[in-house]
Amino acid sequence: MCMAVPSRVVSIDGQMAVVEAFGQTRQTSLMMLDEPVAVGDYLILGAGGNFAAEKVPEETALAAIDYLSQVLEDGLA
């Protein structure tokens, strides 16, 4: 099973972005996305994190991050 964690865009250089989730940063490709991406946007990454699969609204991303934070705090993961 794979769980997608929304990642916030920290910087963009061409078709590559640096994203952050739970204090971890990584590079991901934006080439699979159909819409423009800006610093501060939230993305769902594909398996392995090499490609951004979807841009998600900030409200949705923050709700998911809050839920996942609670799961981790409660020791359920």
PDB file with one MODEL, atoms N, CA, C and O in Angstrom:
MODEL        1
ATOM      1  N   MET A   1       0.838  -1.169   0.000  1.00  0.00           N
ATOM      2  CA  MET A   1       0.000   0.000   0.000  1.00  0.00           C
ATOM      3  C   MET A   1       0.888   1.239   0.000  1.00  0.00           C
ATOM      4  O   MET A   1       1.947   1.261   0.628  1.00  0.00           O
ATOM      5  N   CYS A   2       0.450   2.249  -0.700  1.00  0.00           N
ATOM      6  CA  CYS A   2       1.205   3.495  -0.804  1.00  0.00           C
ATOM      7  C   CYS A   2       0.353   4.624  -0.234  1.00  0.00           C
ATOM      8  O   CYS A   2      -0.834   4.724  -0.542  1.00  0.00           O
ATOM      9  N   MET A   3       0.953   5.467   0.589  1.00  0.00           N
ATOM     10  CA  MET A   3       0.245   6.618   1.139  1.00  0.00           C
ATOM     11  C   MET A   3       0.874   7.880   0.577  1.00  0.00           C
ATOM     12  O   MET A   3       2.083   8.084   0.686  1.00  0.00           O
ATOM     13  N   ALA A   4       0.056   8.717  -0.019  1.00  0.00           N
ATOM     14  CA  ALA A   4       0.556   9.965  -0.595  1.00  0.00           C
ATOM     15  C   ALA A   4       0.509  11.066   0.453  1.00  0.00           C
ATOM     16  O   ALA A   4      -0.535  11.321   1.052  1.00  0.00           O
ATOM     17  N   VAL A   5       1.632  11.709   0.668  1.00  0.00           N
ATOM     18  CA  VAL A   5       1.734  12.815   1.613  1.00  0.00           C
ATOM     19  C   VAL A   5       1.914  14.095   0.806  1.00  0.00           C
ATOM     20  O   VAL A   5       2.849  14.184   0.011  1.00  0.00           O
ATOM     21  N   PRO A   6       1.046  15.087   0.988  1.00  0.00           N
ATOM     22  CA  PRO A   6       1.233  16.340   0.258  1.00  0.00           C
ATOM     23  C   PRO A   6       2.577  16.977   0.609  1.00  0.00           C
ATOM     24  O   PRO A   6       2.982  17.015   1.771  1.00  0.00           O
ATOM     25  N   SER A   7       3.251  17.473  -0.418  1.00  0.00           N
ATOM     26  CA  SER A   7       4.556  18.109  -0.248  1.00  0.00           C
ATOM     27  C   SER A   7       4.475  19.545  -0.751  1.00  0.00           C
ATOM     28  O   SER A   7       3.917  19.802  -1.818  1.00  0.00           O
ATOM     29  N   ARG A   8       5.033  20.485   0.016  1.00  0.00           N
ATOM     30  CA  ARG A   8       5.001  21.908  -0.341  1.00  0.00           C
ATOM     31  C   ARG A   8       6.201  22.249  -1.208  1.00  0.00           C
ATOM     32  O   ARG A   8       7.328  21.854  -0.910  1.00  0.00           O
ATOM     33  N   VAL A   9       5.953  22.985  -2.282  1.00  0.00           N
ATOM     34  CA  VAL A   9       7.025  23.404  -3.187  1.00  0.00           C
ATOM     35  C   VAL A   9       7.847  24.504  -2.516  1.00  0.00           C
ATOM     36  O   VAL A   9       7.317  25.537  -2.107  1.00  0.00           O
ATOM     37  N   VAL A  10       9.155  24.256  -2.413  1.00  0.00           N
ATOM     38  CA  VAL A  10      10.086  25.188  -1.779  1.00  0.00           C
ATOM     39  C   VAL A  10      10.804  26.034  -2.825  1.00  0.00           C
ATOM     40  O   VAL A  10      11.024  27.228  -2.621  1.00  0.00           O
ATOM     41  N   SER A  11      11.169  25.414  -3.946  1.00  0.00           N
ATOM     42  CA  SER A  11      11.832  26.145  -5.028  1.00  0.00           C
ATOM     43  C   SER A  11      11.586  25.417  -6.339  1.00  0.00           C
ATOM     44  O   SER A  11      11.276  24.226  -6.366  1.00  0.00           O
ATOM     45  N   ILE A  12      11.733  26.171  -7.432  1.00  0.00           N
ATOM     46  CA  ILE A  12      11.528  25.619  -8.774  1.00  0.00           C
ATOM     47  C   ILE A  12      12.684  26.061  -9.655  1.00  0.00           C
ATOM     48  O   ILE A  12      13.103  27.218  -9.621  1.00  0.00           O
ATOM     49  N   ASP A  13      13.195  25.116 -10.449  1.00  0.00           N
ATOM     50  CA  ASP A  13      14.241  25.397 -11.431  1.00  0.00           C
ATOM     51  C   ASP A  13      13.861  24.646 -12.702  1.00  0.00           C
ATOM     52  O   ASP A  13      14.134  23.453 -12.835  1.00  0.00           O
ATOM     53  N   GLY A  14      13.229  25.357 -13.634  1.00  0.00           N
ATOM     54  CA  GLY A  14      12.776  24.712 -14.865  1.00  0.00           C
ATOM     55  C   GLY A  14      11.674  23.709 -14.570  1.00  0.00           C
ATOM     56  O   GLY A  14      10.641  24.060 -14.001  1.00  0.00           O
ATOM     57  N   GLN A  15      11.897  22.460 -14.958  1.00  0.00           N
ATOM     58  CA  GLN A  15      10.915  21.391 -14.743  1.00  0.00           C
ATOM     59  C   GLN A  15      11.194  20.583 -13.474  1.00  0.00           C
ATOM     60  O   GLN A  15      10.601  19.524 -13.271  1.00  0.00           O
ATOM     61  N   MET A  16      12.085  21.074 -12.629  1.00  0.00           N
ATOM     62  CA  MET A  16      12.392  20.400 -11.365  1.00  0.00           C
ATOM     63  C   MET A  16      11.999  21.303 -10.198  1.00  0.00           C
ATOM     64  O   MET A  16      12.129  22.525 -10.262  1.00  0.00           O
ATOM     65  N   ALA A  17      11.515  20.667  -9.135  1.00  0.00           N
ATOM     66  CA  ALA A  17      11.150  21.411  -7.928  1.00  0.00           C
ATOM     67  C   ALA A  17      11.752  20.730  -6.713  1.00  0.00           C
ATOM     68  O   ALA A  17      11.945  19.515  -6.692  1.00  0.00           O
ATOM     69  N   VAL A  18      12.044  21.531  -5.706  1.00  0.00           N
ATOM     70  CA  VAL A  18      12.388  21.000  -4.392  1.00  0.00           C
ATOM     71  C   VAL A  18      11.113  21.112  -3.570  1.00  0.00           C
ATOM     72  O   VAL A  18      10.508  22.180  -3.487  1.00  0.00           O
ATOM     73  N   VAL A  19      10.712  19.997  -2.962  1.00  0.00           N
ATOM     74  CA  VAL A  19       9.503  19.960  -2.150  1.00  0.00           C
ATOM     75  C   VAL A  19       9.853  19.514  -0.734  1.00  0.00           C
ATOM     76  O   VAL A  19      10.878  18.872  -0.504  1.00  0.00           O
ATOM     77  N   GLU A  20       8.977  19.868   0.212  1.00  0.00           N
ATOM     78  CA  GLU A  20       9.202  19.540   1.621  1.00  0.00           C
ATOM     79  C   GLU A  20       7.945  18.931   2.212  1.00  0.00           C
ATOM     80  O   GLU A  20       6.832  19.395   1.962  1.00  0.00           O
ATOM     81  N   ALA A  21       8.142  17.882   3.001  1.00  0.00           N
ATOM     82  CA  ALA A  21       7.054  17.268   3.764  1.00  0.00           C
ATOM     83  C   ALA A  21       7.630  16.728   5.066  1.00  0.00           C
ATOM     84  O   ALA A  21       8.589  15.957   5.055  1.00  0.00           O
ATOM     85  N   PHE A  22       7.048  17.130   6.173  1.00  0.00           N
ATOM     86  CA  PHE A  22       7.478  16.671   7.500  1.00  0.00           C
ATOM     87  C   PHE A  22       8.980  16.865   7.720  1.00  0.00           C
ATOM     88  O   PHE A  22       9.649  16.003   8.291  1.00  0.00           O
ATOM     89  N   GLY A  23       9.505  18.021   7.254  1.00  0.00           N
ATOM     90  CA  GLY A  23      10.904  18.349   7.482  1.00  0.00           C
ATOM     91  C   GLY A  23      11.892  17.704   6.526  1.00  0.00           C
ATOM     92  O   GLY A  23      13.092  17.960   6.619  1.00  0.00           O
ATOM     93  N   GLN A  24      11.420  16.884   5.624  1.00  0.00           N
ATOM     94  CA  GLN A  24      12.289  16.219   4.642  1.00  0.00           C
ATOM     95  C   GLN A  24      12.125  16.918   3.291  1.00  0.00           C
ATOM     96  O   GLN A  24      11.004  17.199   2.867  1.00  0.00           O
ATOM     97  N   THR A  25      13.239  17.196   2.620  1.00  0.00           N
ATOM     98  CA  THR A  25      13.167  17.787   1.283  1.00  0.00           C
ATOM     99  C   THR A  25      13.642  16.782   0.244  1.00  0.00           C
ATOM    100  O   THR A  25      14.443  15.891   0.528  1.00  0.00           O
ATOM    101  N   ARG A  26      13.127  16.952  -0.963  1.00  0.00           N
ATOM    102  CA  ARG A  26      13.564  16.109  -2.085  1.00  0.00           C
ATOM    103  C   ARG A  26      13.291  16.850  -3.378  1.00  0.00           C
ATOM    104  O   ARG A  26      12.492  17.786  -3.420  1.00  0.00           O
ATOM    105  N   GLN A  27      13.970  16.416  -4.436  1.00  0.00           N
ATOM    106  CA  GLN A  27      13.728  16.957  -5.772  1.00  0.00           C
ATOM    107  C   GLN A  27      12.708  16.084  -6.473  1.00  0.00           C
ATOM    108  O   GLN A  27      12.695  14.864  -6.309  1.00  0.00           O
ATOM    109  N   THR A  28      11.849  16.727  -7.262  1.00  0.00           N
ATOM    110  CA  THR A  28      10.867  15.997  -8.041  1.00  0.00           C
ATOM    111  C   THR A  28      10.658  16.702  -9.377  1.00  0.00           C
ATOM    112  O   THR A  28      10.821  17.918  -9.480  1.00  0.00           O
ATOM    113  N   SER A  29      10.302  15.939 -10.383  1.00  0.00           N
ATOM    114  CA  SER A  29      10.058  16.488 -11.712  1.00  0.00           C
ATOM    115  C   SER A  29       8.614  16.978 -11.820  1.00  0.00           C
ATOM    116  O   SER A  29       7.692  16.358 -11.291  1.00  0.00           O
ATOM    117  N   LEU A  30       8.438  18.095 -12.513  1.00  0.00           N
ATOM    118  CA  LEU A  30       7.112  18.669 -12.744  1.00  0.00           C
ATOM    119  C   LEU A  30       6.575  18.333 -14.130  1.00  0.00           C
ATOM    120  O   LEU A  30       5.478  18.759 -14.488  1.00  0.00           O
ATOM    121  N   MET A  31       7.338  17.572 -14.912  1.00  0.00           N
ATOM    122  CA  MET A  31       6.992  17.378 -16.324  1.00  0.00           C
ATOM    123  C   MET A  31       5.675  16.642 -16.560  1.00  0.00           C
ATOM    124  O   MET A  31       5.142  16.713 -17.667  1.00  0.00           O
ATOM    125  N   MET A  32       5.129  15.942 -15.574  1.00  0.00           N
ATOM    126  CA  MET A  32       3.877  15.201 -15.750  1.00  0.00           C
ATOM    127  C   MET A  32       2.639  16.053 -15.454  1.00  0.00           C
ATOM    128  O   MET A  32       1.514  15.614 -15.695  1.00  0.00           O
ATOM    129  N   LEU A  33       2.837  17.259 -14.936  1.00  0.00           N
ATOM    130  CA  LEU A  33       1.706  18.099 -14.549  1.00  0.00           C
ATOM    131  C   LEU A  33       1.200  18.924 -15.724  1.00  0.00           C
ATOM    132  O   LEU A  33       1.973  19.366 -16.574  1.00  0.00           O
ATOM    133  N   ASP A  34      -0.128  19.125 -15.754  1.00  0.00           N
ATOM    134  CA  ASP A  34      -0.762  19.899 -16.820  1.00  0.00           C
ATOM    135  C   ASP A  34      -0.926  21.376 -16.477  1.00  0.00           C
ATOM    136  O   ASP A  34      -1.229  22.189 -17.350  1.00  0.00           O
ATOM    137  N   GLU A  35      -0.727  21.720 -15.215  1.00  0.00           N
ATOM    138  CA  GLU A  35      -0.962  23.100 -14.797  1.00  0.00           C
ATOM    139  C   GLU A  35       0.301  23.707 -14.197  1.00  0.00           C
ATOM    140  O   GLU A  35       1.175  22.983 -13.721  1.00  0.00           O
ATOM    141  N   PRO A  36       0.397  25.037 -14.218  1.00  0.00           N
ATOM    142  CA  PRO A  36       1.580  25.694 -13.662  1.00  0.00           C
ATOM    143  C   PRO A  36       1.688  25.457 -12.155  1.00  0.00           C
ATOM    144  O   PRO A  36       0.684  25.288 -11.463  1.00  0.00           O
ATOM    145  N   VAL A  37       2.913  25.449 -11.673  1.00  0.00           N
ATOM    146  CA  VAL A  37       3.193  25.252 -10.253  1.00  0.00           C
ATOM    147  C   VAL A  37       4.033  26.425  -9.768  1.00  0.00           C
ATOM    148  O   VAL A  37       4.942  26.881 -10.462  1.00  0.00           O
ATOM    149  N   ALA A  38       3.719  26.909  -8.566  1.00  0.00           N
ATOM    150  CA  ALA A  38       4.456  28.023  -7.972  1.00  0.00           C
ATOM    151  C   ALA A  38       4.978  27.613  -6.600  1.00  0.00           C
ATOM    152  O   ALA A  38       4.475  26.674  -5.984  1.00  0.00           O
ATOM    153  N   VAL A  39       5.989  28.328  -6.138  1.00  0.00           N
ATOM    154  CA  VAL A  39       6.497  28.111  -4.784  1.00  0.00           C
ATOM    155  C   VAL A  39       5.329  28.294  -3.814  1.00  0.00           C
ATOM    156  O   VAL A  39       4.569  29.258  -3.916  1.00  0.00           O
ATOM    157  N   GLY A  40       5.197  27.367  -2.883  1.00  0.00           N
ATOM    158  CA  GLY A  40       4.110  27.395  -1.907  1.00  0.00           C
ATOM    159  C   GLY A  40       2.960  26.472  -2.256  1.00  0.00           C
ATOM    160  O   GLY A  40       2.141  26.157  -1.392  1.00  0.00           O
ATOM    161  N   ASP A  41       2.880  26.028  -3.513  1.00  0.00           N
ATOM    162  CA  ASP A  41       1.846  25.067  -3.908  1.00  0.00           C
ATOM    163  C   ASP A  41       2.120  23.716  -3.265  1.00  0.00           C
ATOM    164  O   ASP A  41       3.237  23.439  -2.827  1.00  0.00           O
ATOM    165  N   TYR A  42       1.093  22.882  -3.212  1.00  0.00           N
ATOM    166  CA  TYR A  42       1.226  21.530  -2.666  1.00  0.00           C
ATOM    167  C   TYR A  42       1.046  20.505  -3.775  1.00  0.00           C
ATOM    168  O   TYR A  42       0.171  20.641  -4.630  1.00  0.00           O
ATOM    169  N   LEU A  43       1.886  19.480  -3.745  1.00  0.00           N
ATOM    170  CA  LEU A  43       1.873  18.433  -4.758  1.00  0.00           C
ATOM    171  C   LEU A  43       1.769  17.063  -4.111  1.00  0.00           C
ATOM    172  O   LEU A  43       2.231  16.849  -2.990  1.00  0.00           O
ATOM    173  N   ILE A  44       1.152  16.143  -4.838  1.00  0.00           N
ATOM    174  CA  ILE A  44       1.195  14.725  -4.497  1.00  0.00           C
ATOM    175  C   ILE A  44       2.225  14.115  -5.436  1.00  0.00           C
ATOM    176  O   ILE A  44       2.157  14.308  -6.650  1.00  0.00           O
ATOM    177  N   LEU A  45       3.175  13.381  -4.876  1.00  0.00           N
ATOM    178  CA  LEU A  45       4.232  12.769  -5.677  1.00  0.00           C
ATOM    179  C   LEU A  45       3.876  11.334  -6.008  1.00  0.00           C
ATOM    180  O   LEU A  45       3.215  10.650  -5.226  1.00  0.00           O
ATOM    181  N   GLY A  46       4.317  10.883  -7.173  1.00  0.00           N
ATOM    182  CA  GLY A  46       4.134   9.490  -7.559  1.00  0.00           C
ATOM    183  C   GLY A  46       5.029   8.585  -6.733  1.00  0.00           C
ATOM    184  O   GLY A  46       5.890   9.056  -5.989  1.00  0.00           O
ATOM    185  N   ALA A  47       4.824   7.300  -6.868  1.00  0.00           N
ATOM    186  CA  ALA A  47       5.631   6.314  -6.138  1.00  0.00           C
ATOM    187  C   ALA A  47       7.111   6.594  -6.362  1.00  0.00           C
ATOM    188  O   ALA A  47       7.547   6.770  -7.499  1.00  0.00           O
ATOM    189  N   GLY A  48       7.870   6.633  -5.302  1.00  0.00           N
ATOM    190  CA  GLY A  48       9.297   6.932  -5.386  1.00  0.00           C
ATOM    191  C   GLY A  48       9.602   8.415  -5.316  1.00  0.00           C
ATOM    192  O   GLY A  48      10.739   8.800  -5.047  1.00  0.00           O
ATOM    193  N   GLY A  49       8.601   9.256  -5.555  1.00  0.00           N
ATOM    194  CA  GLY A  49       8.775  10.696  -5.432  1.00  0.00           C
ATOM    195  C   GLY A  49       9.502  11.374  -6.567  1.00  0.00           C
ATOM    196  O   GLY A  49       9.797  12.566  -6.484  1.00  0.00           O
ATOM    197  N   ASN A  50       9.802  10.636  -7.637  1.00  0.00           N
ATOM    198  CA  ASN A  50      10.563  11.229  -8.737  1.00  0.00           C
ATOM    199  C   ASN A  50       9.743  12.179  -9.598  1.00  0.00           C
ATOM    200  O   ASN A  50      10.299  13.068 -10.243  1.00  0.00           O
ATOM    201  N   PHE A  51       8.421  11.998  -9.612  1.00  0.00           N
ATOM    202  CA  PHE A  51       7.546  12.825 -10.431  1.00  0.00           C
ATOM    203  C   PHE A  51       6.367  13.321  -9.608  1.00  0.00           C
ATOM    204  O   PHE A  51       5.784  12.569  -8.828  1.00  0.00           O
ATOM    205  N   ALA A  52       6.019  14.596  -9.785  1.00  0.00           N
ATOM    206  CA  ALA A  52       4.802  15.123  -9.183  1.00  0.00           C
ATOM    207  C   ALA A  52       3.628  14.583  -9.989  1.00  0.00           C
ATOM    208  O   ALA A  52       3.625  14.664 -11.217  1.00  0.00           O
ATOM    209  N   ALA A  53       2.630  14.034  -9.302  1.00  0.00           N
ATOM    210  CA  ALA A  53       1.492  13.430  -9.982  1.00  0.00           C
ATOM    211  C   ALA A  53       0.285  14.357 -10.033  1.00  0.00           C
ATOM    212  O   ALA A  53      -0.531  14.279 -10.952  1.00  0.00           O
ATOM    213  N   GLU A  54       0.177  15.240  -9.033  1.00  0.00           N
ATOM    214  CA  GLU A  54      -1.023  16.067  -8.946  1.00  0.00           C
ATOM    215  C   GLU A  54      -0.757  17.291  -8.074  1.00  0.00           C
ATOM    216  O   GLU A  54      -0.047  17.212  -7.072  1.00  0.00           O
ATOM    217  N   LYS A  55      -1.336  18.419  -8.469  1.00  0.00           N
ATOM    218  CA  LYS A  55      -1.326  19.622  -7.637  1.00  0.00           C
ATOM    219  C   LYS A  55      -2.620  19.600  -6.828  1.00  0.00           C
ATOM    220  O   LYS A  55      -3.691  19.350  -7.381  1.00  0.00           O
ATOM    221  N   VAL A  56      -2.529  19.860  -5.529  1.00  0.00           N
ATOM    222  CA  VAL A  56      -3.726  19.810  -4.685  1.00  0.00           C
ATOM    223  C   VAL A  56      -3.956  21.167  -4.025  1.00  0.00           C
ATOM    224  O   VAL A  56      -3.007  21.903  -3.755  1.00  0.00           O
ATOM    225  N   PRO A  57      -5.231  21.494  -3.765  1.00  0.00           N
ATOM    226  CA  PRO A  57      -5.520  22.762  -3.092  1.00  0.00           C
ATOM    227  C   PRO A  57      -4.888  22.805  -1.704  1.00  0.00           C
ATOM    228  O   PRO A  57      -4.783  21.781  -1.029  1.00  0.00           O
ATOM    229  N   GLU A  58      -4.472  23.990  -1.288  1.00  0.00           N
ATOM    230  CA  GLU A  58      -3.815  24.148   0.010  1.00  0.00           C
ATOM    231  C   GLU A  58      -4.685  23.618   1.147  1.00  0.00           C
ATOM    232  O   GLU A  58      -4.183  22.944   2.047  1.00  0.00           O
ATOM    233  N   GLU A  59      -5.975  23.915   1.114  1.00  0.00           N
ATOM    234  CA  GLU A  59      -6.879  23.465   2.183  1.00  0.00           C
ATOM    235  C   GLU A  59      -6.884  21.937   2.298  1.00  0.00           C
ATOM    236  O   GLU A  59      -6.851  21.396   3.403  1.00  0.00           O
ATOM    237  N   THR A  60      -6.925  21.258   1.177  1.00  0.00           N
ATOM    238  CA  THR A  60      -6.904  19.791   1.159  1.00  0.00           C
ATOM    239  C   THR A  60      -5.576  19.268   1.687  1.00  0.00           C
ATOM    240  O   THR A  60      -5.541  18.332   2.487  1.00  0.00           O
ATOM    241  N   ALA A  61      -4.484  19.879   1.235  1.00  0.00           N
ATOM    242  CA  ALA A  61      -3.152  19.445   1.666  1.00  0.00           C
ATOM    243  C   ALA A  61      -2.972  19.626   3.166  1.00  0.00           C
ATOM    244  O   ALA A  61      -2.471  18.729   3.846  1.00  0.00           O
ATOM    245  N   LEU A  62      -3.378  20.781   3.686  1.00  0.00           N
ATOM    246  CA  LEU A  62      -3.202  21.042   5.111  1.00  0.00           C
ATOM    247  C   LEU A  62      -4.058  20.114   5.963  1.00  0.00           C
ATOM    248  O   LEU A  62      -3.631  19.698   7.041  1.00  0.00           O
ATOM    249  N   ALA A  63      -5.262  19.784   5.496  1.00  0.00           N
ATOM    250  CA  ALA A  63      -6.116  18.839   6.226  1.00  0.00           C
ATOM    251  C   ALA A  63      -5.466  17.462   6.266  1.00  0.00           C
ATOM    252  O   ALA A  63      -5.481  16.800   7.304  1.00  0.00           O
ATOM    253  N   ALA A  64      -4.897  17.025   5.153  1.00  0.00           N
ATOM    254  CA  ALA A  64      -4.227  15.717   5.101  1.00  0.00           C
ATOM    255  C   ALA A  64      -2.994  15.706   6.001  1.00  0.00           C
ATOM    256  O   ALA A  64      -2.755  14.732   6.714  1.00  0.00           O
ATOM    257  N   ILE A  65      -2.215  16.779   5.970  1.00  0.00           N
ATOM    258  CA  ILE A  65      -1.016  16.867   6.808  1.00  0.00           C
ATOM    259  C   ILE A  65      -1.402  16.848   8.287  1.00  0.00           C
ATOM    260  O   ILE A  65      -0.742  16.193   9.093  1.00  0.00           O
ATOM    261  N   ASP A  66      -2.471  17.564   8.645  1.00  0.00           N
ATOM    262  CA  ASP A  66      -2.938  17.574  10.033  1.00  0.00           C
ATOM    263  C   ASP A  66      -3.358  16.173  10.469  1.00  0.00           C
ATOM    264  O   ASP A  66      -3.005  15.726  11.560  1.00  0.00           O
ATOM    265  N   TYR A  67      -4.108  15.486   9.617  1.00  0.00           N
ATOM    266  CA  TYR A  67      -4.544  14.124   9.932  1.00  0.00           C
ATOM    267  C   TYR A  67      -3.341  13.193  10.102  1.00  0.00           C
ATOM    268  O   TYR A  67      -3.275  12.440  11.073  1.00  0.00           O
ATOM    269  N   LEU A  68      -2.404  13.239   9.177  1.00  0.00           N
ATOM    270  CA  LEU A  68      -1.222  12.375   9.261  1.00  0.00           C
ATOM    271  C   LEU A  68      -0.376  12.702  10.492  1.00  0.00           C
ATOM    272  O   LEU A  68       0.202  11.804  11.104  1.00  0.00           O
ATOM    273  N   SER A  69      -0.301  13.977  10.854  1.00  0.00           N
ATOM    274  CA  SER A  69       0.430  14.365  12.065  1.00  0.00           C
ATOM    275  C   SER A  69      -0.209  13.742  13.300  1.00  0.00           C
ATOM    276  O   SER A  69       0.493  13.261  14.190  1.00  0.00           O
ATOM    277  N   GLN A  70      -1.541  13.750  13.355  1.00  0.00           N
ATOM    278  CA  GLN A  70      -2.254  13.145  14.486  1.00  0.00           C
ATOM    279  C   GLN A  70      -2.014  11.639  14.549  1.00  0.00           C
ATOM    280  O   GLN A  70      -1.809  11.087  15.630  1.00  0.00           O
ATOM    281  N   VAL A  71      -2.037  10.978  13.404  1.00  0.00           N
ATOM    282  CA  VAL A  71      -1.785   9.533  13.353  1.00  0.00           C
ATOM    283  C   VAL A  71      -0.393   9.228  13.893  1.00  0.00           C
ATOM    284  O   VAL A  71      -0.219   8.297  14.679  1.00  0.00           O
ATOM    285  N   LEU A  72       0.590  10.006  13.474  1.00  0.00           N
ATOM    286  CA  LEU A  72       1.962   9.795  13.942  1.00  0.00           C
ATOM    287  C   LEU A  72       2.096  10.074  15.437  1.00  0.00           C
ATOM    288  O   LEU A  72       2.763   9.328  16.153  1.00  0.00           O
ATOM    289  N   GLU A  73       1.459  11.151  15.910  1.00  0.00           N
ATOM    290  CA  GLU A  73       1.519  11.486  17.336  1.00  0.00           C
ATOM    291  C   GLU A  73       0.867  10.408  18.197  1.00  0.00           C
ATOM    292  O   GLU A  73       1.336  10.114  19.297  1.00  0.00           O
ATOM    293  N   ASP A  74      -0.216   9.821  17.689  1.00  0.00           N
ATOM    294  CA  ASP A  74      -0.948   8.798  18.442  1.00  0.00           C
ATOM    295  C   ASP A  74      -0.296   7.425  18.341  1.00  0.00           C
ATOM    296  O   ASP A  74      -0.766   6.464  18.950  1.00  0.00           O
ATOM    297  N   GLY A  75       0.787   7.334  17.573  1.00  0.00           N
ATOM    298  CA  GLY A  75       1.497   6.066  17.435  1.00  0.00           C
ATOM    299  C   GLY A  75       0.744   5.026  16.634  1.00  0.00           C
ATOM    300  O   GLY A  75       0.941   3.825  16.823  1.00  0.00           O
ATOM    301  N   LEU A  76      -0.114   5.478  15.743  1.00  0.00           N
ATOM    302  CA  LEU A  76      -0.914   4.545  14.946  1.00  0.00           C
ATOM    303  C   LEU A  76      -0.249   4.168  13.636  1.00  0.00           C
ATOM    304  O   LEU A  76      -0.783   3.366  12.871  1.00  0.00           O
ATOM    305  N   ALA A  77       0.904   4.739  13.379  1.00  0.00           N
ATOM    306  CA  ALA A  77       1.604   4.414  12.127  1.00  0.00           C
ATOM    307  C   ALA A  77       2.962   3.844  12.424  1.00  0.00           C
ATOM    308  O   ALA A  77       3.706   3.508  11.503  1.00  0.00           O
TER     309      ALA A  77
ENDMDL
END
